Structures are given as structure tokens and as C-alpha cells.
Amino acid sequence: MSAGIKLVADSGSTKTEWGLLGNGEPIILKTQGVSPYFQSEEQIKAILETELVPQLPVGLTVAEVYFYGTGLAQAKNLNLVTAAIQAVWPDSHVDVHHDLMGAARALCGRTAGVANILGTGSNSCYYDGTDIVKNNPGLGYILGDEGSGAYLGRKVLQYYLYNSFDAELHDKFEYKYRTNKDEILENVYRKPLANRYLAQFTTFLSENRGHFMVENILEDSLNDFFFNHIYKYRESWTSTLHFTGGVAFTFKDIITELCDLYELSLGRILRSPISGLIEYHR
């Protein structure tokens, strides 16, 4: 591979996927996640030096780095991540953006559209092909994140704790998770990363598709996302809707049904933005 490659990153708090773009086919590498909420500049720099650099082919020059990550809507966090990357590759062009811009570019490319993230959390925007021009404010997993993994997981736990599941689902839940009310409340209200804890229960829904209670939870939760977010952009009726994230990809049949029901134009549904970002930056 010749010198002068690009690195394109899609980063969450758990993992980062890196697209390495040179003369040949793109290569995808992985490191742990980068989160400026929980990591210092030195810690982020250490992740890059110990986990990413050893995976890069020897002798190449990193000419450009395009990084899209969580928590970068705040200038302080954006500057921190930029400084960490620049410290590893001081002669490179470094361009850092919020993960919503990453989703918009991955899904829409250089065409206008409504870009939606449905993963552990949820977010959305109207993107004009260059910039994010409208963004319905996210309220986080306690007040918002409709349609997300955390939102779906919360519904599952509500059904279980309120004894709303029928006997079949109740028994399946207890056999799979072997937990109880006290342990659930401890994880939700006292331990860190409650959103990730809630999101893990989305698996219970994907494993029990076809049961009317599971279908009701999925349809109601995803419809809440449409009503509270997609409906807020008048462009939703004149532009194409695109989705990325594990929830969107796993339950794409319901998203398709909702788009048909509301007569909205559905475009791409990607599990992860990295493939679209590689296309965008090639």
C-alpha cells in the first residue's frame, strides 16, 4: 500500500470502527470506543497509540483523519478529541464531527434527506446534502430516546415488573435473565451506564418476534420515534428517510411498514455508518 492514506472513524462509547483508505480495497479496523465524557486527552491518545497504530501497515503516512463520535456536539469535547488525534499524527489533516453528522453523510452522501439513528440511543436530523440544518433536540434515555434500544429495553422491563407479560413470555424472560426486581432497580437507578443495561433487553424482543405482545412493544416504540422526531420535519414528506443503528437494522420490517403507512419515502437502512462513511470519503 502506498503512503498517504485516510482514516475514517465511526466511534461510540463501546467501540470504534476505522476505515483505512489507500490505493486498494478499504480495510476496517477496530479499537475500543472513544468518549470524551469519560476519557481524557491522554487516555484517548493512548488508545490510538496502543490499539490502532499497531494495526496499521508499516511505513505508511496518515495524511487525513475523519473522526465521527459520540459527545462531540460540545466544543470542549470536540477540541479534546481533535487534540488527541493531532498528537498522534501531528502532520495530518484532522476533521472531527458529532456522530449525527457521520450518520447523515453515511446515509445521505451529498444528497438531502432525513437521517435517523436508532441504536442504544436515538437521534435524527434533516440534512441538506452539506450541513445538518434541523435537529429535533434529544432528551436522553430517561426523558426521550424514543425507539432506541434503551427505550425498548425499558418497555420489556415494565412489562415484566408489572406482570403484564402472559405466562409464556414471563417464563421465557425469567429463564433467560434469571434476575429480579431488586437487581433490575439497582442496575437502573444506582449503577452507571443504565442506558446500556436497558438496551441489552432488546434481544428478548428479537428472539420472540411474532408474539402479539412483542409486536405491540416494537410497533408502539418505533411509532413513538416517528411521531416525536420524524413528524417534526416537514421535509419528511418531500425527502427520503434513512436509518442506521442496530435497532433500525434488526427491526427494519417495522420501519418499512411505518413508512408505507405514513406514505414516507424509505431509503437506506445500515447496521453501522462505517460503510457509508467509507463511500463518502473515498
N, C-alpha and C positions, 0 to 999 in steps of 0.2 A: 504493500500500500504506500502510496506517495505521501509526502509530508503535506501539512496544511489542511487538516481535517476539521469538520464541525462536530460539536457535541450538542445534542438536543435532549433536554431532560423534562420528564413529567414526574413531579415529586409530590408525594403525600407524606403524612407523618409516620407511616409504617414502612414504605418502600419508595425507591426512586428507580425509574426505568430510563436508561440513557441510550439514545440512538447515536451511533457513531457513523458519520457520513464522510466517505472518502471517494476514491475513484471506482471502487467495486460496489457490491451489494451492501446495503446498510447492515450494521451489526447492532443487536440490542444487548446491553449490559445492565446489571442490576446492583444496587447498593441499598443499604438501609435508608429509611426516609430522612428527610431534612425538614425540621420545623423550627423556625426562629422563635416560636413561643417557648420552646423547651431547651434549645441548644444555643450555645454562644458561638461567636465567630470562630474561635479556636477549635471548638468541637466539630463544627461543620467542615472546617479546613482539614481536620484530622480524618474525617470520613472520606473526603475526596482523596487524600494522600494515601491512606491505608487500604481503602476498598476499591476505588475506581482506577487510580493511576496504575497499579499493578496489572490491571486487566487490559490496559491499552498496549497496542503493538509498539515494540521498542523502536525508538528513533524518529517517531512522527512528531510533528508540531501541531499543537492545538491552536488553530487560527481563530475560531469563533466558538462561543458557548451561548446557547439559548436555553434559559432555565425558566420553567413554569412550575410554581409551587404554591403550597398552602400557606395562608397567613401573610401574603405579600401585598395585600391591599393597603397596609400601613407603610408609610415611607420609611419609618425606622427599621422595620423588619426587612424591607426590600434592600435598603442600604447595607444591612448586616450581611445578608446572603451574597450580595454583589461583592462586598469586600472580601469575603471568604473565598469566593471563586477566583477573584483577581489576585489574591495572594498565592494561589496555586499556579495560575497561568497569567503572570503579570503582563505579558506582551500580547495577550489575546483580546479580541473584541468580546465584551461580556454584555449580554442583554437579558435582564431578569424581569419576569412578569408574574402576576397573580394567576392561579390555576384556571380561573374563569376565562382569561384571555387565551390560555392554552387550549381549553375546550372549544372556544369559538373558532380559533384558527384550525384546529384539528378537524372539526366538524364541517365548517363552512368554507374553509380555504380563503379565497378572496372574493367570495360572493356573500351578499346579505342573507341573514337568516336568524332564526331564534335558536340559540344554543342552550341546552339543558344538561345539568349534571345530576345524576341520581346514583349516588354511591352510599358511603356511610352517612354523608350529609347530602343536602340538595342545594342547587343554585340554578339561576337562569339569567339570560340576558338577550337583548336584541343587538345584533352585531351588523354593522353596515358594510362589511367587507374589508374594513380597515380598523375601525375602532368599536369598542363597546359603547353604545350611545344610550342604552336604557338597561337598568339592572334593578329588579324588584328586591328591596332590602331583605337579606337573610336574617332570621331571628335565632339561629342555632337550634340545637336538638331539644331544648326544653320548651321553647315557645313556637318553634317553627320546624324547618327541615321536612316539610310535608313530602311524602313519597319516598323518603330516604330509607336506608337500612335501619337507622336508629328509630325512625317513625314506625316502620313495620314491626320491628322487634318490640317496641313499646306496646303495640296493639296485641301481639302474641301474649306478652306477659299479663296484660289487662284481662284478656280472655281467660287465661289460666287462673290468675289470682281471684277473679270474680266468679270462678266456676261457670263460665259461660260456654266453654267447650263441651261438646257432647262426650259421652263415655269413651268413644273410640279415640278422639283426639287427646282427651285428658290423659288416658293411659299411655298413648304414644309419647306425649310430652314428658311424662314422669319417667318413662323407660329411657328416653334419650338423654335427658339432662340431669336426672337424679338430684334435684335441687329443692328448695323450699322457700316459703315466704321470707323468712328472716335473711337467708342468704341472698335472695334477689334484692331486697331492700338495702342490704349492706352494700352490694355492688353498685346500685343505682344512686344512692344518696351519700355514701361515705367514701367510696374508693374513687381513684382518678380514672379518667377515660371512660366515663359511663356511656358515652355515645358508642364507643366500640363494643362495649359489653352488650348494649341493647341490639346493635346491628347483627351480632352473631346469631340471633334467633330468627333471622330472615331465612336461614337454611331450613328451619322447620316448615316454612311455607312452601319452599321449592320442592321439598320432599313429599308434600301432601297435596299437590295440585289435584284438582277435581273434586275435593270435598267442598261442599257448599259454604262452610264457614271460612275456609281458607280463601276461596274465590271472593267472598264478600270483603274480607280484610284487604286483599290486594286491590280489588276494584275501587273500594272506598278510599283507600290511602292514595292511590295514584290519581284518582279523580280529585282529591284534595289538592294535589300538586297542580293539576290543570287549572282548577278554579282559582287558587290563590296566587299563581305565578303566570302561567301561560295566558290566562284570560286578561291579565293586566297589560299586555302588549297588544295594541290594536293591529300591529304588524303580523300577529299570529295568523290572521285570516288572509294575509296577502303574501306571506313569506313561507319558506319551508322550515319545518321544525326538525331539529336534530337532537340526538341524545347520546350521552356517554356515561359509563359507570356500571358497576356490577349489577345493581338493581335493574337499571334500564335494559341491560343485555339479557338478564335472566328472565325477566317478565315482559319481553318485547311484544308478545302476543297481545297483552292487555293494552299496552301503549298503542299498538296498531288499531285495536278495537275502539279505543277512545278517540283517536284521530279520525277514524271513519265516522263515529257517532257525531262528532262536533264539526265534521266536514273541514278538517285541517289537513294540510299537505305534509306528509311524513317523509323525511329524507333518511339520513344515516343514523344507525344505532351501533356505536362502538363500545366494546367492553372497556377499552383503555384509550386515552387520547394519543398514545405514543405513535401509532401507525399513521394517524392523520398528521401529526406534527412532523414526522419524517417526510411525508409528502410535501408539506408546506415549505420546509426548509431545504429540500433537495435542490 
